[in-house]
Structure formats: C-alpha cells, structure tokens
Amino acid sequence: MENKGNVFLIIKGVLFGYLFTIIQILGYSIVLANTAISEKTIPICVFVFSVLSVFISSSIVCIKIKENGLKNGGLIGLFYILIVYFIGSILSGNFVLTTYSITTIIFNILLRNGRGNCWSKYGKIIVE
C-alpha cells in the first residue's frame, strides 16, 4: 500500500514541476514582452526554469517519502524530461536529438539523482 502512495507522490511531484515551469515561463514572457531583453535568452531561461522546477519538486517529494531519495528524485527527473520531449516531438512533428537536448536530459537526471539524497529526519533536512 505504501508503494501506491509513493507512486502518487512521484506523479504529483512531476505535475508540480510542470505547473511551476508554466508559471515561470508565463512570468518570463511578460518580462520579455515589456522589456528590451533579447529573445536569445529564451533557451537558457527555459533550461534554468526546468532545472529549478524539478529540483524543487523532487526535494518536496524526497522529504515526504523519506526513503530511496536517490531513486525517487531520479524518477521525477526522468519522467519530467521524457514527457517534455515526447510532447515536443508530437507538437513539432519530428523528434531530433541534438547535443543540447542530450545534455539537458543527462543534466536533469543527474541533478535529480543528486538531489534525491536528502530526506527529513526529526524535522531537519539532511543532505548526504
């Protein structure tokens, strides 16, 4: 029964990551439309937004589950990035793996695995 709760928390974490990413992108688009910031910053900002979103969502899930943080953090990162690339390939009509996309995938998975090493003990966040 506990595994079903963990799966639900992981799904909830991925969805929270997407929601947080959308909020960040909407805020950035407002700033971009009303200032002289170059559109060349879009890929960098989207990369930072996705990393930040899943970093926060995997941290929250890791603290709630309190075990197997490495696995759970990695799963959130993996599902987040795979869904992004799956939806992107459907919307664009073709799926191309570039050096940028491969780097993004690897970085997201590694960051989530590294972040997954935290858990909550006695009300404190411990990072190992």
C-alpha positions in Angstrom: 0.0 0.0 0.0 2.9 2.3 0.7 4.3 1.9 -2.8 1.0 3.2 -4.2 1.4 6.3 -2.0 4.9 6.8 -3.3 3.9 6.5 -6.9 1.2 9.0 -6.3 3.7 11.4 -4.7 6.1 11.0 -7.6 3.3 11.7 -10.1 2.2 14.7 -8.0 5.9 15.9 -7.9 6.1 15.7 -11.7 2.9 17.6 -12.1 4.0 20.2 -9.6 7.2 20.6 -11.6 5.2 21.3 -14.8 2.9 23.8 -13.0 5.9 25.6 -11.6 7.6 25.7 -15.0 4.5 27.1 -16.7 4.2 29.8 -14.0 7.9 30.7 -14.5 7.6 30.8 -18.3 4.4 33.0 -18.1 6.2 35.4 -15.9 9.3 35.4 -18.2 7.1 36.0 -21.2 5.5 39.1 -19.5 9.0 40.4 -18.8 10.2 39.6 -22.3 7.2 41.4 -23.9 7.6 44.5 -21.8 11.4 45.0 -21.7 14.3 45.1 -24.1 15.5 41.7 -23.1 16.7 39.7 -26.2 14.8 36.7 -27.3 18.2 34.9 -27.4 17.8 34.3 -23.7 14.8 32.0 -24.1 16.6 28.7 -24.4 18.8 29.4 -21.4 15.8 30.6 -19.3 13.7 27.6 -20.2 16.6 25.3 -19.3 17.0 27.1 -15.9 13.3 27.0 -15.3 13.0 23.3 -15.9 16.0 22.5 -13.7 14.7 24.7 -10.9 11.2 23.3 -11.2 12.2 19.7 -10.9 14.8 20.4 -8.3 12.1 21.9 -6.1 9.5 19.2 -6.8 12.0 16.4 -6.2 13.0 18.0 -3.0 9.5 18.1 -1.8 8.8 14.5 -2.8 12.0 13.4 -1.3 11.2 14.9 2.1 7.7 13.4 2.1 8.7 9.9 1.1 11.8 9.8 3.5 13.4 6.8 1.8 15.0 5.9 -1.5 15.6 9.5 -2.2 18.1 8.8 -5.0 15.7 6.6 -6.9 12.6 8.8 -6.3 14.5 12.0 -7.3 15.8 10.3 -10.4 12.4 9.1 -11.4 10.9 12.6 -11.1 13.7 14.0 -13.3 13.4 11.2 -15.8 9.6 11.3 -16.2 9.7 15.1 -16.4 12.2 15.3 -19.2 10.8 12.3 -21.1 7.3 13.8 -21.1 8.7 17.1 -22.3 10.5 15.5 -25.2 7.5 13.3 -26.0 5.1 16.2 -26.2 7.6 18.3 -28.1 8.1 15.6 -30.7 4.3 15.3 -31.1 3.8 19.0 -31.5 6.8 19.6 -33.8 6.1 16.6 -36.0 9.7 15.3 -35.7 12.0 14.2 -33.0 15.6 15.2 -33.2 18.2 14.6 -30.5 20.8 17.4 -30.6 23.8 17.9 -28.3 21.7 20.5 -26.4 18.8 18.1 -25.8 21.1 15.2 -24.8 23.0 17.5 -22.4 19.6 18.7 -20.9 18.4 15.1 -20.4 21.6 14.0 -18.7 21.9 17.1 -16.5 18.2 16.8 -15.4 18.6 13.2 -14.5 21.9 13.7 -12.7 20.7 16.7 -10.8 17.5 14.9 -9.6 19.6 11.8 -8.6 21.9 14.1 -6.6 19.0 16.0 -5.0 17.3 12.7 -4.2 19.9 12.1 -1.5 18.1 14.2 1.0 15.4 13.2 3.4 13.7 14.6 6.5 14.8 13.4 10.0 13.4 14.9 13.2 12.1 17.9 11.3 15.5 18.7 9.7 16.6 18.3 6.1 19.7 16.1 5.9 21.7 16.1 2.7 24.1 13.2 2.1 
